[in-house]
Amino acid sequence: MTAERPEALDPEGLTRHLPRHIAVLGLISLLTAMSSAMVYGLLPVFLVKSLGATTASVGFIEGIAEAMMSLARICSGLASDWMGRRKPLVLLGYAVSAVNKVMFPLASTVSMVLAARVIDRIGKGLRDAPRDAFMTDVTPTKIRGSGFGLRLAFYTTGFVIGPLMAMGLMALSGDNFRLVFWAAVIPAALAIVILVFAIKEQVPKKFPRGRFCCDEASSRFLPTPFGGRSRLQACCRWPGSVTRF
């Protein structure tokens, strides 16, 4: 006797029931990844060869940019939950990165590249958490992994196509970095247009803007930078299993 294959694991069934928004977000991720890869693949060489930066400066720029992205992710996730909305923050994040792409071909100093890189990573941090939350909201639980996997496949494909396009443009233009950077603005702008018109968010009529909650076990991991209880911990009270602050 053989066990019947569960319907939830049927690949054809998963494909049929994936929401349209997942494919749209996948296309947006592909275009954005293309744009980013066209810039980031050439940026270290551009900094050293064209702007005279040191290799230590390149590492410093990347470290600051990634740190700001992590901070922006935390803030955008909290803001999205508090607002009860996803699309505004997702749109803001993608728009910040898209508009900021113009700074790279205009950059004439290392400090301008630093500012552009930090702003771009802040844009990514702003959109990541609300976008994933939106995908969770619109995708049924049984096929949620397939939805995230599909978007990630689009995203990875963009990071393959982007460097190939950059290599082709560099070969055709005689190593014109700024031309490639200008070309990278095009897919980023297309991603914004698709996001504005193709993604529809169902806005809740009422959303309780309550205080954030944590349980007693989670509150132990809150930071204590000054040796005592932090401000968040000082507001915690444990009347039961939930702490509100």
C-alpha positions as CSV (number, residue, x, y, z in Angstrom):
1,M,0.0,0.0,0.0
2,T,1.4,3.4,-1.0
3,A,0.6,6.6,0.6
4,E,-1.2,9.2,-1.6
5,R,0.9,12.2,-2.5
6,P,-0.4,15.3,-0.6
7,E,-2.1,17.8,-2.8
8,A,-0.1,20.6,-1.1
9,L,3.2,19.2,-2.5
10,D,2.0,19.0,-6.1
11,P,4.2,21.4,-8.1
12,E,1.5,22.1,-10.7
13,G,-1.0,22.9,-8.0
14,L,1.5,25.3,-6.4
15,T,2.1,27.1,-9.6
16,R,-1.6,27.5,-10.4
17,H,-2.3,29.0,-7.0
18,L,0.6,31.4,-6.6
19,P,-0.8,35.0,-6.4
20,R,-0.1,37.3,-9.3
21,H,1.7,39.7,-6.9
22,I,4.5,37.2,-6.4
23,A,5.4,37.1,-10.1
24,V,5.2,40.9,-10.2
25,L,7.4,41.3,-7.2
26,G,9.8,38.8,-8.8
27,L,10.0,41.0,-11.9
28,I,10.6,44.1,-9.8
29,S,13.4,42.3,-8.0
30,L,14.9,41.1,-11.2
31,L,15.0,44.7,-12.6
32,T,16.4,46.1,-9.4
33,A,19.0,43.4,-9.1
34,M,20.1,44.1,-12.7
35,S,20.5,47.8,-12.0
36,S,22.4,47.2,-8.7
37,A,24.7,44.5,-10.3
38,M,25.6,46.8,-13.2
39,V,26.8,49.4,-10.7
40,Y,28.3,47.3,-7.9
41,G,30.4,45.1,-10.1
42,L,32.3,48.1,-11.5
43,L,32.2,50.4,-8.4
44,P,35.4,49.2,-6.7
45,V,37.4,49.6,-10.0
46,F,35.8,52.9,-10.6
47,L,36.7,54.2,-7.2
48,V,40.4,53.1,-7.5
49,K,41.0,53.8,-11.1
50,S,38.9,56.9,-11.8
51,L,38.7,58.6,-8.4
52,G,42.0,57.5,-6.9
53,A,40.5,55.8,-3.8
54,T,42.5,53.3,-1.8
55,T,41.4,49.8,-1.2
56,A,40.9,50.6,2.5
57,S,38.4,53.3,1.4
58,V,36.5,50.8,-0.7
59,G,36.1,48.5,2.3
60,F,35.1,51.4,4.6
61,I,32.4,52.5,2.2
62,E,31.0,49.0,1.9
63,G,31.0,48.5,5.7
64,I,29.2,51.7,6.4
65,A,26.6,51.0,3.7
66,E,25.8,47.5,5.0
67,A,25.5,48.8,8.5
68,M,23.0,51.4,7.6
69,M,21.0,48.9,5.6
70,S,20.6,46.7,8.7
71,L,19.5,49.6,10.8
72,A,16.9,50.6,8.1
73,R,15.5,47.1,8.0
74,I,14.7,47.2,11.7
75,C,13.1,50.6,11.5
76,S,11.0,49.8,8.4
77,G,9.7,46.6,9.8
78,L,8.5,48.3,13.0
79,A,7.0,51.2,11.0
80,S,5.2,48.8,8.6
81,D,3.6,46.9,11.5
82,W,2.6,50.1,13.2
83,M,1.1,51.6,10.1
84,G,-0.6,48.4,9.0
85,R,0.6,49.1,5.5
86,R,3.3,47.5,3.3
87,K,3.3,49.2,-0.1
88,P,4.1,52.8,0.9
89,L,7.4,51.7,2.6
90,V,8.2,49.2,-0.2
91,L,7.6,52.0,-2.8
92,L,9.7,54.4,-0.8
93,G,12.6,52.0,-0.5
94,Y,12.6,51.2,-4.2
95,A,12.2,54.9,-5.2
96,V,15.1,55.9,-2.9
97,S,17.4,53.4,-4.6
98,A,16.2,54.2,-8.1
99,V,16.6,58.0,-7.8
100,N,19.9,57.5,-6.0
101,K,21.3,55.6,-9.0
102,V,21.7,58.9,-10.7
103,M,24.4,59.9,-8.2
104,F,26.9,57.2,-9.3
105,P,27.5,58.6,-12.9
106,L,27.6,62.1,-11.5
107,A,30.0,61.3,-8.7
108,S,33.4,63.1,-8.9
109,T,34.7,62.4,-5.4
110,V,35.0,59.4,-3.1
111,S,32.7,61.1,-0.6
112,M,29.9,61.4,-3.2
113,V,30.2,57.7,-3.9
114,L,30.1,57.0,-0.1
115,A,26.9,59.1,0.2
116,A,25.3,57.4,-2.9
117,R,26.2,53.9,-1.6
118,V,24.8,54.6,1.9
119,I,21.6,56.0,0.6
120,D,21.2,53.1,-1.8
121,R,21.6,50.6,1.0
122,I,19.2,52.5,3.2
123,G,16.6,52.2,0.3
124,K,17.1,48.5,0.3
125,G,16.8,48.2,4.0
126,L,13.5,50.2,3.9
127,R,11.9,47.9,1.4
128,D,13.1,44.5,2.4
129,A,11.0,43.8,5.6
130,P,7.7,45.4,4.3
131,R,8.1,43.5,1.0
132,D,8.5,40.2,2.7
133,A,5.7,41.0,5.0
134,F,3.5,41.8,2.0
135,M,4.4,38.5,0.4
136,T,3.5,36.7,3.6
137,D,0.1,38.5,3.7
138,V,-0.9,37.6,0.1
139,T,0.5,34.1,-0.1
140,P,-1.4,31.1,1.3
141,T,0.5,29.3,4.1
142,K,0.9,26.0,2.2
143,I,2.6,27.6,-0.8
144,R,4.4,30.4,1.0
145,G,7.9,28.8,0.5
146,S,7.3,28.5,-3.2
147,G,6.3,32.2,-3.4
148,F,9.5,33.3,-1.6
149,G,11.6,30.9,-3.7
150,L,10.1,32.2,-7.0
151,R,10.9,35.8,-6.0
152,L,14.4,34.9,-5.0
153,A,14.9,33.1,-8.3
154,F,14.0,36.3,-10.2
155,Y,16.3,38.3,-7.9
156,T,19.3,35.9,-8.5
157,T,18.7,36.0,-12.3
158,G,19.0,39.7,-12.2
159,F,22.4,39.5,-10.5
160,V,23.5,37.2,-13.4
161,I,22.1,39.4,-16.2
162,G,23.4,42.7,-14.7
163,P,27.1,42.0,-14.8
164,L,26.8,40.5,-18.3
165,M,25.2,43.7,-19.5
166,A,27.8,45.8,-17.8
167,M,30.6,43.8,-19.4
168,G,29.0,44.2,-22.8
169,L,28.6,48.0,-22.4
170,M,32.1,48.4,-21.1
171,A,33.4,46.5,-24.2
172,L,31.3,48.6,-26.6
173,S,32.0,51.9,-25.0
174,G,35.8,51.6,-24.4
175,D,35.5,51.2,-20.6
176,N,33.2,54.1,-20.0
177,F,32.1,53.6,-16.4
178,R,29.7,56.5,-16.3
179,L,27.8,55.3,-19.4
180,V,27.2,51.9,-17.7
181,F,26.1,53.7,-14.5
182,W,23.6,55.8,-16.6
183,A,22.3,52.6,-18.2
184,A,21.7,51.1,-14.8
185,V,19.1,53.8,-14.1
186,I,16.8,52.4,-16.7
187,P,15.8,49.0,-15.1
188,A,15.6,50.7,-11.7
189,A,13.1,53.2,-13.1
190,L,11.1,50.5,-14.8
191,A,10.8,48.6,-11.5
192,I,9.2,51.7,-9.9
193,V,6.6,52.0,-12.7
194,I,5.7,48.4,-12.4
195,L,5.4,48.6,-8.6
196,V,3.2,51.7,-8.7
197,F,0.7,50.3,-11.3
198,A,0.8,46.5,-10.9
199,I,0.9,46.0,-7.1
200,K,-2.4,46.7,-5.3
201,E,-2.5,46.6,-1.5
202,Q,-5.8,46.0,0.3
203,V,-5.9,48.8,2.9
204,P,-7.5,47.8,6.1
205,K,-10.4,50.0,7.2
206,K,-9.1,50.0,10.8
207,F,-5.8,49.0,12.2
208,P,-5.1,49.1,15.9
209,R,-2.0,51.1,16.5
210,G,-1.2,49.4,19.8
211,R,2.0,49.4,21.7
212,F,4.7,46.9,20.8
213,C,4.8,43.7,22.8
214,C,7.4,41.2,23.8
215,D,7.3,38.1,26.1
216,E,9.5,37.7,29.1
217,A,11.9,35.4,27.4
218,S,12.4,37.7,24.4
219,S,13.0,40.8,26.6
220,R,16.1,39.2,28.0
221,F,17.8,39.8,24.7
222,L,17.1,43.6,24.7
223,P,20.4,45.6,24.7
224,T,21.9,47.0,27.9
225,P,24.6,49.4,26.5
226,F,25.1,51.3,29.8
227,G,25.3,48.3,32.2
228,G,21.8,48.7,33.5
229,R,18.4,48.0,32.0
230,S,17.8,49.8,28.7
231,R,14.9,52.2,28.2
232,L,12.9,49.4,26.5
233,Q,13.5,47.0,29.4
234,A,12.7,49.7,31.9
235,C,9.2,50.0,30.4
236,C,8.6,46.3,30.6
237,R,6.2,44.8,33.1
238,W,5.3,41.2,33.3
239,P,1.7,40.9,34.5
240,G,1.5,37.6,32.7
241,S,3.3,36.3,29.6
242,V,3.2,39.5,27.7
243,T,5.1,42.8,28.2
244,R,3.8,46.0,26.5
245,F,5.8,49.1,25.9
